[in-house]
Amino acid sequence: MRPTDAELYQLAVAAGKALHHRGMRLATAESCTGGWVGMVMTAVPGSSAWYDRGFITYTNEAKHAQLGVAVATIASTGAVSEATVREMAMGALQHSLADIALSISGIAGPGGGTPHKPVGTVCIGWAMRDGTTLQTTCRLDGDREEIRARAVAAALRGVIELLS
């Protein structure tokens, strides 16, 4: 079962409180979630105090043009890789006023999976101005909407954990 809209909203509230408490702002770089993190964050009243901007970079070309992801990174590791989400998060920081950025790239299905990267493979990255970067690969179950919602929840939990 996918996280409910209310659960995603509560995660956004918690992330917003953690950001506000530290005087920090967030930027997002999303691929498979198509701006869902940005939508959830900006649903919270007052989010302009801690949410700077979002990048929806669905294609490899957009990841390169908007975020500076190296063509060689995508060619060698793929768009759905920890190396790519690291560069996406770092690019979001570079092209924003944010102090922390999160990035998501994955295979939400129903097609597009491979034996090595099946449907439900999602990579999430976080980067901070102090140089900290973290990445993870998740294998999420469900249909397209469930995978995408679970990716949003995982990314927001990562922000909360990183700031706690």
Backbone torsions as a table, in degrees:
resi	resn	phi	psi	omega
1	MET	NA	133.2	-177.6
2	ARG	-75.0	154.3	174.1
3	PRO	-58.5	140.2	179.1
4	THR	-74.8	163.8	175.6
5	ASP	-58.6	-37.5	179.1
6	ALA	-65.1	-39.6	177.8
7	GLU	-66.1	-41.8	178.0
8	LEU	-65.1	-39.8	177.7
9	TYR	-61.2	-43.7	-179.9
10	GLN	-64.6	-36.8	175.1
11	LEU	-64.2	-40.5	177.8
12	ALA	-64.2	-40.9	176.9
13	VAL	-60.5	-47.1	-179.3
14	ALA	-63.5	-42.3	177.7
15	ALA	-64.0	-42.3	179.1
16	GLY	-61.4	-41.5	177.8
17	LYS	-63.6	-42.1	179.2
18	ALA	-64.3	-41.3	178.5
19	LEU	-66.2	-48.7	-177.9
20	HIS	-61.0	-42.1	-179.8
21	HIS	-58.5	-32.6	-178.3
22	ARG	-98.3	1.8	-178.9
23	GLY	65.4	35.3	-176.1
24	MET	-113.0	159.7	175.5
25	ARG	-123.3	150.9	-178.4
26	LEU	-110.7	142.2	167.3
27	ALA	-121.4	150.6	-179.8
28	THR	-123.7	145.8	175.3
29	ALA	-129.9	106.9	-172.2
30	GLU	-118.7	142.7	173.0
31	SER	-115.6	-84.1	-174.0
32	CYS	-63.8	-22.2	-179.8
33	THR	-88.2	-7.6	170.1
34	GLY	54.8	31.5	179.3
35	GLY	94.6	7.9	-177.5
36	TRP	-63.1	-38.6	178.2
37	VAL	-62.8	-46.3	178.3
38	GLY	-59.7	-39.5	179.1
39	MET	-63.4	-45.0	-179.2
40	VAL	-66.1	-41.9	-178.4
41	MET	-64.8	-43.3	-176.8
42	THR	-79.3	-4.5	172.5
43	ALA	-73.8	-17.4	-178.5
44	VAL	-84.2	122.6	177.6
45	PRO	-57.1	137.6	179.6
46	GLY	84.3	6.0	-175.3
47	SER	-65.0	-17.6	178.3
48	SER	-64.1	-16.8	177.1
49	ALA	-74.4	-21.3	-175.1
50	TRP	-138.1	-0.6	174.5
51	TYR	-115.9	117.3	-174.8
52	ASP	-86.0	-56.4	-176.1
53	ARG	-171.2	167.5	177.3
54	GLY	-133.4	148.3	176.3
55	PHE	-117.4	126.6	172.5
56	ILE	-105.1	107.4	-175.3
57	THR	-120.9	79.9	-173.3
58	TYR	-75.1	-36.0	-179.1
59	THR	-95.8	161.4	175.6
60	ASN	-61.5	-38.3	179.8
61	GLU	-62.8	-39.8	179.0
62	ALA	-67.5	-39.8	177.9
63	LYS	-58.8	-40.3	179.7
64	HIS	-72.8	-50.0	-174.2
65	ALA	-68.0	-42.5	-174.8
66	GLN	-89.3	-31.1	-173.1
67	LEU	-117.3	-7.6	179.0
68	GLY	77.2	18.5	176.6
69	VAL	-63.2	129.1	-176.8
70	ALA	-65.5	134.8	175.9
71	VAL	-56.4	-37.3	-179.8
72	ALA	-65.3	-34.7	178.1
73	THR	-63.6	-48.5	-179.8
74	ILE	-65.0	-39.9	-179.5
75	ALA	-65.3	-36.2	-175.4
76	SER	-89.9	-32.5	-175.6
77	THR	-115.9	-15.9	-178.2
78	GLY	92.9	163.2	179.3
79	ALA	-68.5	-29.7	178.8
80	VAL	-101.2	87.5	-178.7
81	SER	-157.1	156.9	177.9
82	GLU	-66.1	-33.5	178.0
83	ALA	-64.2	-41.6	-179.8
84	THR	-66.9	-45.4	-179.4
85	VAL	-68.1	-29.3	174.3
86	ARG	-61.4	-47.9	-179.3
87	GLU	-68.2	-34.0	176.0
88	MET	-62.3	-47.2	-179.4
89	ALA	-64.7	-42.1	179.0
90	MET	-65.1	-37.9	177.5
91	GLY	-66.5	-37.9	177.1
92	ALA	-63.1	-39.0	175.5
93	LEU	-63.4	-45.9	-176.6
94	GLN	-62.6	-32.8	-175.4
95	HIS	-104.9	27.6	180.0
96	SER	-147.8	-177.9	174.9
97	LEU	-104.2	11.4	-175.3
98	ALA	-75.1	159.2	176.3
99	ASP	-100.9	-20.6	179.5
100	ILE	-143.5	143.8	177.7
101	ALA	-133.2	148.5	171.9
102	LEU	-122.1	152.6	179.2
103	SER	-139.2	149.9	-179.5
104	ILE	-139.4	133.5	172.5
105	SER	-145.1	132.6	-176.9
106	GLY	-163.6	-178.9	178.8
107	ILE	-115.0	100.3	-175.3
108	ALA	-88.5	-13.7	176.4
109	GLY	83.8	-174.7	9.0
110	PRO	-77.0	-17.5	177.8
111	GLY	-107.0	-174.8	174.9
112	GLY	96.0	-10.6	-179.6
113	GLY	-79.2	160.2	175.4
114	THR	-131.7	168.4	176.1
115	PRO	-57.5	-35.8	-179.6
116	HIS	-78.4	-35.6	179.8
117	LYS	-130.1	82.8	-178.9
118	PRO	-72.2	165.1	173.0
119	VAL	-52.6	135.8	-177.3
120	GLY	101.5	-6.4	175.5
121	THR	-76.5	121.1	-179.7
122	VAL	-134.1	130.2	175.0
123	CYS	-107.3	136.1	-179.5
124	ILE	-127.7	137.2	178.7
125	GLY	-129.5	153.0	175.2
126	TRP	-134.5	142.0	177.0
127	ALA	-139.6	144.7	179.1
128	MET	-124.0	156.5	-179.5
129	ARG	-58.9	-25.3	-179.4
130	ASP	-78.0	2.7	178.7
131	GLY	98.2	-8.0	178.0
132	THR	-65.5	130.3	171.7
133	THR	-134.0	140.7	176.3
134	LEU	-135.6	145.6	178.1
135	GLN	-141.1	152.0	175.4
136	THR	-148.6	155.5	173.5
137	THR	-117.4	127.8	-179.8
138	CYS	-112.5	149.4	170.1
139	ARG	-114.2	103.4	-173.4
140	LEU	-103.8	136.9	179.5
141	ASP	-92.0	159.8	172.9
142	GLY	119.2	-176.5	176.5
143	ASP	-82.8	-176.8	-175.5
144	ARG	-54.2	-48.4	-178.1
145	GLU	-65.4	-41.2	179.7
146	GLU	-64.1	-43.1	179.2
147	ILE	-61.8	-46.2	-178.5
148	ARG	-64.1	-44.1	179.8
149	ALA	-64.4	-41.0	178.4
150	ARG	-65.0	-34.8	176.8
151	ALA	-65.6	-42.1	177.3
152	VAL	-59.7	-47.2	-179.5
153	ALA	-61.6	-43.9	-179.8
154	ALA	-63.4	-40.5	179.9
155	ALA	-64.4	-43.0	179.5
156	LEU	-68.6	-39.3	175.8
157	ARG	-59.7	-38.4	178.9
158	GLY	-62.2	-40.5	176.9
159	VAL	-62.1	-46.5	-178.8
160	ILE	-61.4	-45.5	-179.9
161	GLU	-65.3	-41.6	-179.0
162	LEU	-63.1	-32.9	-177.1
163	LEU	-93.1	-3.2	-179.0
164	SER	-96.0	NA	NA
